[in-house]
Amino acid sequence: MLRTYEGILEGDRVRWAGEDVPATDRPLRVHVTVLEEETAEEERGQQMADALSKLADSGAFSEIEDPSAWQRTIREDRPLPGRNR
């Protein structure tokens, strides 16, 4: 059975914050998960997916007939030898 212990990371040390921590004098193998960073990354991904879904639903850019030509115009690409004919 996995148990979770609350602690505070201070440099390279963990200070236990909860009362239900193992009482031992020997080294203890632990797994630490930083939830704030994972949650923020997951939220960013979900926000991006939501934004792209709304963009697709709105039909934005649907009037562009040739996306490649549009990109070249927007980026002001120079013709490359043997590539743009």
ABEGO torsion letter per residue (X at the ends): XBBBBBBBBBEABBBBABABBBBBABBBBBBBBBAAAAAAAAAAAAAAAAAAAAAAAAGBGAABABAAAAAAAAAGBBBBBGABX
